[in-house]
Amino acid sequence: MKALNPLHRRLRLQTALWGELQMAGSTARPVLVEQLSEQGLSFRCDFATSSLLMPLERRAPGFLLGIRVLLSFRLPGLQRPVEVPCRLVFCRRYSQDSFRFDCEFDPKETLQQQRIVGFLERQQQMQGKTERATVA
């Protein structure tokens, strides 16, 4: 694995991508992917989906351990959807029917992560060109 340069700027992008979340033994549920990064993503879901993700005794927002999910969503410019296994790490409750979950990508699934990083790099390059054009 390549060592990270401390000056390396982490790629992170706000998004609004509809996707699906699946846990073992359950049907796919709709989610809204709100943020992508090299290491993971954040998605928003409703109460019913959050209830599937959090054990009954752990229905309060906060840190989560040991919960794995499969997320699939389409990135602009890519023909096939990205299907990436993730580990839930944190939950925030925004309202009675709106929850945001932060996830880390499974480190074993490098192909899907490469597709996401490629997308993030292209978006960063496009933003850089736009910023240079407005300054000039």
C-alpha positions as CSV (number, residue, x, y, z in Angstrom):
1,M,0.0,0.0,0.0
2,K,1.3,3.4,-0.9
3,A,2.2,5.8,1.9
4,L,0.2,9.0,2.0
5,N,2.1,12.2,1.6
6,P,1.1,14.5,4.5
7,L,0.7,17.4,2.0
8,H,-1.7,15.2,-0.1
9,R,-5.1,16.8,-0.2
10,R,-7.8,14.2,0.5
11,L,-10.4,13.9,-2.2
12,R,-13.9,14.7,-0.9
13,L,-17.0,15.7,-2.8
14,Q,-20.6,16.6,-1.8
15,T,-23.0,14.6,-4.0
16,A,-26.7,13.9,-4.4
17,L,-26.7,10.4,-5.9
18,W,-29.6,8.0,-5.3
19,G,-28.5,4.4,-4.6
20,E,-29.4,1.2,-2.9
21,L,-28.3,-0.3,0.4
22,Q,-28.4,-4.0,1.1
23,M,-27.7,-6.0,4.2
24,A,-27.5,-9.8,4.3
25,G,-30.9,-11.2,4.3
26,S,-32.8,-8.0,3.5
27,T,-34.2,-6.3,0.4
28,A,-32.5,-3.3,-1.1
29,R,-33.5,0.0,0.4
30,P,-33.1,3.5,-1.3
31,V,-30.5,5.9,0.1
32,L,-29.1,9.2,-0.9
33,V,-25.3,9.3,-1.1
34,E,-24.4,12.8,0.1
35,Q,-20.7,12.7,0.3
36,L,-17.9,10.6,-1.3
37,S,-14.2,10.4,-0.4
38,E,-11.3,8.2,-1.0
39,Q,-11.9,6.3,2.3
40,G,-15.7,6.1,2.4
41,L,-19.0,7.9,2.0
42,S,-22.0,9.3,3.8
43,F,-25.6,8.5,3.0
44,R,-29.0,9.7,4.2
45,C,-32.0,7.3,4.8
46,D,-35.4,7.1,6.4
47,F,-36.3,5.7,9.8
48,A,-37.3,2.3,8.4
49,T,-33.9,1.8,6.8
50,S,-32.1,3.1,9.9
51,S,-34.0,0.6,12.0
52,L,-32.6,-2.2,9.9
53,L,-29.1,-0.9,10.3
54,M,-29.1,-0.3,14.0
55,P,-29.7,-3.1,16.5
56,L,-32.8,-2.6,18.7
57,E,-30.8,-1.8,21.8
58,R,-28.7,0.7,19.8
59,R,-31.3,3.0,18.2
60,A,-29.6,6.2,19.4
61,P,-27.3,8.1,17.0
62,G,-23.5,7.7,17.6
63,F,-20.7,5.3,16.9
64,L,-21.5,1.9,15.3
65,L,-19.5,-1.2,15.3
66,G,-19.5,-4.3,13.2
67,I,-22.3,-3.4,10.8
68,R,-21.5,-4.2,7.2
69,V,-23.6,-3.2,4.1
70,L,-23.4,-3.2,0.4
71,L,-24.0,0.1,-1.3
72,S,-24.7,0.5,-5.1
73,F,-25.0,3.8,-7.0
74,R,-24.2,5.3,-10.3
75,L,-21.5,7.8,-10.9
76,P,-21.9,10.3,-13.7
77,G,-19.7,9.2,-16.7
78,L,-19.6,5.5,-15.6
79,Q,-21.7,3.0,-17.4
80,R,-21.9,0.4,-14.7
81,P,-23.0,1.1,-11.1
82,V,-20.5,1.1,-8.3
83,E,-21.1,-1.7,-5.8
84,V,-19.0,-1.2,-2.7
85,P,-19.0,-3.1,0.6
86,C,-18.8,-0.7,3.5
87,R,-18.6,-0.7,7.3
88,L,-20.9,1.7,9.1
89,V,-19.0,3.9,11.6
90,F,-21.3,6.7,12.7
91,C,-25.0,7.7,12.7
92,R,-26.6,11.2,13.0
93,R,-30.3,11.8,13.4
94,Y,-31.5,14.9,11.5
95,S,-35.2,14.5,12.1
96,Q,-37.7,11.8,13.1
97,D,-37.5,10.3,9.6
98,S,-34.0,11.4,8.4
99,F,-30.7,9.7,9.4
100,R,-27.2,10.1,8.0
101,F,-24.7,7.3,8.2
102,D,-20.9,7.6,7.7
103,C,-19.2,4.5,6.2
104,E,-15.7,3.3,5.5
105,F,-15.0,1.3,2.4
106,D,-13.9,-2.3,2.8
107,P,-10.1,-2.2,2.3
108,K,-10.3,-5.5,0.3
109,E,-12.5,-4.0,-2.4
110,T,-9.9,-1.9,-4.3
111,L,-11.4,-2.1,-7.8
112,Q,-14.6,-0.3,-6.8
113,Q,-12.6,2.2,-4.7
114,Q,-10.4,2.9,-7.7
115,R,-13.5,3.7,-9.8
116,I,-14.6,6.2,-7.1
117,V,-11.2,7.8,-6.7
118,G,-11.0,8.2,-10.5
119,F,-14.4,9.9,-10.5
120,L,-13.3,12.2,-7.6
121,E,-10.0,13.1,-9.4
122,R,-11.9,14.0,-12.6
123,Q,-14.3,16.2,-10.6
124,Q,-11.4,17.9,-8.8
125,Q,-9.7,18.6,-12.2
126,M,-13.0,20.0,-13.6
127,Q,-13.4,22.3,-10.6
128,G,-9.8,23.4,-10.9
129,K,-10.4,24.4,-14.6
130,T,-13.6,26.2,-13.6
131,E,-11.8,28.1,-10.8
132,R,-8.9,29.1,-13.1
133,A,-11.4,30.3,-15.8
134,T,-13.3,32.5,-13.4
135,V,-10.1,34.0,-12.0
136,A,-8.6,34.8,-15.4
